[in-house]
Amino acid sequence: MNAIIPERAFAAKWHLKGALITLLLLLIMIGSGINTGVSTDFSWDQFWQIFIKMAHPDWGYASAVITPLLQTVQMSIVGTLLGTLIAIPFSLLAARNIVKNPVLRNLIRFVLGLVRSLPDLLLGALFVAIVGIGPMAGVGALTVFSFGMVSKLFYEAIETIDEGPIDALTATGANAIQTIVFAVIPQVMNQFLSYFLYTLEINVRASTVLGYLGAGGVGLFLQQTMQMFRYDRTAIVIIAIFIVVVLVDGLSNRLREALT
């Protein structure tokens, strides 16, 4: 009986803490909404008008979406691959167990942190301004975005490897490149492939938004149909994007499971 009372007191204490935290988060959300001028006005009439138009898709428009949809996938694959290839040497330089010089290592990590701080939408807008509207802008934005994200994942994976093979090769007189090729890469290859596929999943979704900014792909058609108020065609674009994202995610998940 005495043991039950402390358990009840402990549970009541945590319930009280949970209620206080929930109340605090609610107050923060309300205060943030007031300070940022969030409006609660919502036009239900306009919402239902758009919804009704999208509920009757123009299926004849589906053939026009196939080519830009394939272009979106191609942009994602090329951007992810280029970003990953560039990230590999930088991730090696940023790994603590590969580069012993803290100045060089921290400088590389600082640069990688700066690259990761740039959102994909900003990168898309910058590349559209530099190279113009088209898939090249999307590939450039996805390359930089992939480079920033993959490099961090890669050097964190490298720092978790078993250093026994490295010490063994170093003792036999192997140089740095031979040590990396024969002792480091084989240990992290599966993780590298898994991170590549994970980044590809993200880029397939991101590329549709980049296309909305003019960076090529199916996102450009999404922008055009919405500007023309052809919501029946917008529905086709959204359905096509959904199908591609689900297929890519499913395929990527199966491949990652096969690697583990």
Residue, then its C-alpha position, 0 to 999 in steps of 0.5 A: m500500500n505504501a508503494i502505491i502512494p509514491e507511484r500515484a504522486f509521481a504520476a500526478k507530478w508528471h501530469l501536472k508538468g505535462a499540463l504546464i508545458t502544454l499551456l506554455l506552448l499554447l501561450i507561446m503559439i498565441g503570442s507568436g501569432i499575435n506578434t506576427g499578425v496572423s489572420t484567422d480570416f478564411s474564405w470558405d466560398q473560394f476554398w469550395q470553388i477551387f476544391i470543386k474545380m480540382a475534383h473534376p480533373d482534366w485527364g486530357y492534360a495528363s499527357a502534357v505532364i509526363t515530359p516535365l515530370l520525367q525532367t523533374v526526376q532527372m533533375s533530382i538524380v543529376g543534382t543528388l549525384l553531383g552533390t554527393l560526388i562533391a561531398i565525398p572529399f569534403s566529408l573526408l576532410a571534415a572527419r576527425n579520424i581522417v584529418k588530425n589538423p583541427v584548424l583545417r577540419n574546423l574550417i571545412r566544417f564551417v564552410l559546410g555549415l554555411v552551405r547547409s544554412l542556405p534553404d533550397l528555395l533561396l538556392g533555386a531563386l539564386f540559380v534562376a537569376i544566374v542561369g535563367i529559367g530552366p532545368m539547369a537552375g534546378v540542377g544547380a540548386l539541388t547540387v548545392f543543397s545535396f552537397g551541404m546535407v550529404s557532406k555532414l551525413f558522410y563525415e559523421a558516418i566516417e567518424t564511427i568506423d573501426e580504426g583498426p584497419i586504418d592503423a594496420l594499413t598505416a603500419t604497413g606504409a600505406n599512404a593516405i589515399q590507399t588508407i581511404v580507399f581500402a580501409v575507410i570507403p569499404q566500411v561506410m559504402n552501405q551508409f553512403l548509398s543509404y544517405f544518397l537514396y535518402t537525399l534523392e527522396i528529399n530532392v524529388r519533393a524539393s524539385t517540384v517546388l523549385g520548378y514553381l520558382g522557374a527552375g524547370g520540371v513539373g513545378l513550372f506547369l504547376q505555377q502556370t495552371m494556377q496562374m491561369f486558374r485552371y485548377d482542373r489541370t492543377a489537380i492533374v499536376i498534383i496527382a502526378i507529383f504524388i504518384v512519382v513521390v510515392l514510387v520514389d519513396g517506396l523504391s528508395n526504402r526497399l533499396r535502403e532496407a536491402l543495404t542494411 
